[in-house]
């Protein structure tokens, strides 16, 4: 998880809430409660981990080329017409 988006903290809180609910439903069966908790939380965790991996180079560029490309991308976003395309792309990615 990236530290800049707050997803780790949000998932921790949601995970604790889901775990408590699963333990209430399966009071006598801990393995069933843990399996339900894992199954319910795993899709969101996987999604957020994948997003963090894709965005990792933005916060810790691995090479000078990546720094240059990041700078070029930021400059390109300010071009007329490009900002609308970027906004729509981000909105699609967050659905």
Beta strands, then each sheet from edge to edge (+ up, - down):
end
